[in-house]
Amino acid sequence: MTSAGETTMRQPETLFFSASEWVPNHPFLPVLVYRGVLGPEVDDRAHAFEGLFYDSGWEGVWRNGVFSYQHYHVGAHEVLGIAEGKAELLIGGPEGASLDVEAGDCLVLPAGTGHRRLSASDDFLVVGGYPPGQHADIETAAATPGELKIIAALPVPGSDPLYGRAGPLLTLWNHSARS
């Protein structure tokens, strides 16, 4: 993080997931994994993630962890900033991929993407949030045909949760939405 409170823009890894057992995942948007966004020199990464998300127009910002059970959201895309500790997450449903995350990493999960915590350090802390007008529900069963339509039609956010309107989410997700 610079003295001006801005991060050096990092390009995320992109991960695509097909439906996995009862978890729908998103039909065309990838999970974005930003590694090392906030380094150890940042004294309060939770506060820094909150500031980045709010400055980018994301809402409903919260602090907690990741549930230990598989779930997904129909009505919202979700950002997860890893503020402290480390964890092993299962992303993409029961047949998804194990993903190791640590303090300073950030994930953006498109609606429908399954996620759960497999293990975590005692100090594991996540800051999460959602695009404007979107609200997370917690789904633990197969999506209905109507819910699948909602997931596919949910608009791409107007900004990247870390870098605002200039961030890579807009390019990556708008390209995927047109493909």
N, C-alpha and C positions, 0 to 999 in steps of 0.2 A: 504494500500500500504506500502510496506517495504521501508527502506532507499535505497535499491538497485533498487527501481523502479519496483518491481515485485508485482503482486497481489497474495494473498493466493488463491489457486485454489478452485473454488466452482463448485459443480455439478449443472447443470441446471435442471429446470423443463422441461419436454417434453410435448408438446401439439400437437395432431394430429387433422387435420381438413379434412372432406370430402368436396366435391364440395358444394358451397353455392350459389344458384341462378346462376348468370353468372360468379362468381369467381371460377376458377378451383381449387385453393389450390394445394399443392404438392401431387402427388399420393402415396408417401411412406415416405418422410422425415418429421420429426417433427419440429415444431417451438421450439427453445431453449430459455429459459428465465433464465438468470443469475441474481439473486437478490443480491443487496448490494456489487457489485464487488469493487466499489470505495466508501469509507466512507467519512464522513464529514471532516475528518482530511486532505483530499486532497484539497489543495488550488485551483487548476485549473483542475477540472475534464475533461473539454473539451480537454485541452492539454494532459492530461494523457491518455484519450481514443485514441486520435490521435496517441500517441506514441505506445500504445499497438497494435493498428491495423497495423501501419506501420512496427513495429518490427516483427509482425506475417506474414508479406508479403501481407497484404490486401491493395488495391489500391483505387483510386478515392475518397479519404476521403473528406468529406464535413461537414459543420455546417449549421443547419437550424432547422426544426421542422418535423412534420409529417402532410401531407396534410389532410384537413378536408373532403375530398371525398374518397370514396372507390376506391382503385387501387391495382395493383399487377405488378410484373415484370416477363417477359418471359426469358430474357437473363442473369439474374443474381440472385444469392443469395444475401441477404443484411444483414448487421449488423447495429444495432441502439443502440448506447450508450447514455443513458440519462445523460447528463452532468449537467443540472440544472433543478429545478422545478419538477413538477409532471403533469401527464396527465392520462386520461382515453382513452384507445385505443380500437378499435374494430378490432380484429384479426380473420382472417378466413372468411371474407366476410359478407354479410348481416345477415346470420344466424350463424355467428361465436360466439366468446366469448368476453365479455368486460374484459379488462385487465388494472388494475391500475399499473402504473409505476412511479418511483420517481428517483431523482438524485442518481446515482451510479448503477442503474440497467442496464442490457444490453440484447437485444434480437437479435437472429439470425433467419431470415425469409428465408426459402427455396423458390426458384423461384416459382411463381404461388400463393403465399400466399397473400390473401387480407389483407389490413390494411388501417386504417384511424383514425384520431384523433376525438374523441367525445367531449372532453373538455380538457383544459390545463391551468395551472397557467400562469401568465404574463411573468414569467422568464423561461418558458419551452425552453430548448435548447437540441438538439440532434446532436451527431456526428455519421455520417454514413460512410459506405464503402462497398467494393465488393472484392471478390476473384480476383486474377490476371487473366487478360484476359476477365473478365466478365464486362458487361456494362448494367446499368439499363435503361430500357425503361419504360414508364408509360402507363399501359393498363387500360382502363376504360370500356371495353366491353368484351363480351364472347370471349374466346380463340378459335382460329380456330383449326382444327385437326393437322395442321402442328405445331402450337404453343404448343399444348399439348405434342407433341413428343419432342420438344425442351426442355420444362420444365422437362420432365421425364428423358431426356438423359443428362442434364447439369451435368458436373462432380462434385463430392464432392470436396470441397476445400482441398488443401494439408495441411492446418493448421487451427487451431481454432483461431478466431480473437483476443482472449484475451490471450491464453496460448501457442500459436504456435503449433508445431508438437506433443507436449505431452498433448494437451487439449482434453477434453471430446467430442468435436464435431466429431472428426475423428472416435472414437469408436462408438458413437451413430448413426451417419449418415452412416458409412460404414456397420454397422450391419443392419440398416433399408434398405439400398440399396440391401443387399443380401437376405433379408427375402422375 
